[in-house]
Amino acid sequence: MEHNIEHCQNPWENACHGEQIKLYIQFKGEIIPICEQCWSKIADQDNEW
């Protein structure tokens, strides 16, 4: 049986594969999942998407 577990697709940290999705952001026209750990880092930065 194959499980389709969604993982983090943080565009600023390609190595992250966290599975505890906190929220979704729109980045370059695409909706992508962001994990809780990455979101706390992103929220403290001045990134634009």
N, C-alpha and C positions, 0 to 999 in steps of 0.2 A: 504494500500500500504506500503510495507516494503522498507526502504531506507538503502542502504549499505554504510554508511559513514565511510571512513577510519579514524582510529585514531592512535595516536602516540603509538609506541611499544618500547619506550626507555628501553633497557635492564638494565640500571643502576637506573631507577626510575619507578618501576612497577605501581605506582599509577597514572601516567600521562595518560590522555585520550584526549589530545589536538587534535583538528581536522584541524588545520592550518598546513598542512604538508609542511615542508621546503625542505626536501630531503630524499633520501633513502640511507641506508648503508648496507653493507654486514656484518653480524655478525654470526659467527659459521656456515657459509655456507648458511644462509638464508638472503634474502633481506627484510629489515624492514623499515617502515616509521618512520620518526622523525619529530616532530613538531618544529616550529620556536623557541619557548621558550627553549625546551630541547637542540636544536642544539647550541644555544648560550652558554649554560652551558657545553656541551660536547666539543665544540671547544676550550674552555679555560682550559680543563683538559688534562692529559696525559694518556688517555685510549687507550687500544689496543683491536682491534676486528679482 
